[in-house]
Amino acid sequence: MDTTIAVPRLELLQVADAVAREKGIERDEVLEAMEQAIQKAGRSKYGPEHDIRAHIDRKTGEIRLTRHREAVETVENEATQLTLKQAQKIEPNIELGQHVVDELPPIDFGRIAAQTAKQVIVQKVREAERKRQFDEYKDRKGEIVNGLVKRVEFGNVTVDLGRAEGLLRRDECLPRESHRNGDRVRALILDVREEARGPQIFLSRTHPDFMAKLFAQEVPEIYDGIIEIKSVARDPGSRAKIAVISNDSGIDPVGACVGMRGSRVQAVVGELQGEKIDIIPWSNDPATFVVNALAPAEVSKVVLDEEMRRIEVVVPDEQLAQAIGRRGQNVRLASMLTGWSIDVLTEAAESERRSEEFRTRSQMFIDALDVDDVIAHLLVTEGFTSIEEVAFVPVEELASIEGFDEDVASELRDRARNYLQEQNEKMNSRRRELGVTDDLATLEGLTPAMLVALGENGVKSRDDLADLSSDELINKNDGLLRGFTLSQQDANTIIMAARAHWFAEQEKTG
């Protein structure tokens, strides 16, 4: 019996070849989709409970339709199973678990069966096409691609990339730029994700890497690795800063990026709708880098706090507006570029603050050590900032201050120690009044004044302290110990010491 389906054989292979070429997928994937469509039509005719399989010969295009039944000990489904005895009557050498294959007569494709087959083929081809798209683009994150605008819906732009579509969301477009169907658009592949509706290619024109990649396209030295882009900060569509360094001392990184008469940077500016770009030399020294990043403003002084990654910048009074920039843009971008928090002060404000600190510290020494303002001023001028420093500094160091001798130095040190002792006694008394436990008081790293501050905020035992985070202790706005000079590491050490008894208890019970 002829078991092939009445479809022109070679024509079927030609159709598969044409679809594969048009969609850019494998010929085998198209033929597999056709086989599944024929199987579906076969099950519609003979019943969905049967295990119907179709095979298209890859050389001749012949279609073979078969029914498969498994040889089992106990039959649970007569449509797909039969006993070993029954199977051996058909094929004497068959064993348990093997299949009896029955050839089926050709199918006359009716209108509904043909429509069903077409839907399956279209669906399978679409799935294969999506898989190819995902495989092609999944490793291209961070690349720049060119495409044509296919459609715009609510500000979201669908971009035809040739062999795939990308989505440029409204928040990834530059402000005030508009796209129309057919416009050419260049963007960065931000992400490629498998989603329920297929792989999605997300594009961006606002990401800092888009600018970096544009410079790499315009500046051969960046592409060749001679010049390196260290960081980029953008206010998309408005202004940006880019930090560059040269690995060849003979090449100026800023000049190379600017180009002859600004040609290279202007090409990037044109692509980014006129976004102003400051090109800055990168430096390993944070102070130098921050000063460069605040350009075009001039900086007269910087003070670093490396632990908090904060930097205080002092500028001439007339430079303040330029340093901060319109709506804080210049200082914000400089902070993003360098990774440091930047505080900008004028020389007048810094001078006033220094004077206030000088007065405050002098008064502290006058009150605590019972000295006149001349001695207090000398201590502040020499860099002493606390009573503790005076109490525990070597006598020789104090005596070396102009106008002091060993007797004065010893007297000052004794007064400082007596003052600290009195203060500690007062604080210990207050701590007990607040109900702060002795167990907490013996914790290393906590002074009596800190214990009082904790007690006043309801932290009275080791468990209370152990429940806190380091941020709750030292946060500059509402940390319980924000008035003390504790670092992040100090705070973590104190909290871990408070939790030590928890771990000891766990070891005993464990």
Secondary structure, DSSP 8 states (H G I E B T S, - for coil): ---S-SS-HHHHHHHHHHHHHHHT--HHHHHHHHHHHHHHHHHHHH-TTS-EEEEE-TTT--EEEEEEEEEESS-S-TTTEEEHHHHHHHSTT--TT-EEEEE-------HHHHHHHHHHHHHHHHHHHHHHHHHHHTT-TT-EEEEEEEEEETTEEEEE-SSSEEEE-GGGS-TT----TT-EEEEEEEEEEEETTEEEEEEESSSHHHHHHHHHHH-HHHHTTSEEEEEEEEETTTEEEEEEEESSTTS-HHHHHH-GGGHHHHHHHHHTTT-EEEEEE--SSHHHHHHHHTTTS--SEEEEETTTTEEEEEE-GGGHHHHH-GGGHHHHHHHHHHTSEEEEEEHHHHHHHHHHHHHHHHHHHHHHHT--HHHHHHHHHTT--SHHHHHHS-HHHHHTSTT--HHHHHHHHHHHHHHHHHHHHHHHHHHHHHT--HHHHTSTT--HHHHHHHHHTT--SHHHHHTS-HHHHH-TTT-TTTTS---HHHHHHHHHHHHHHHHHHHHHH-
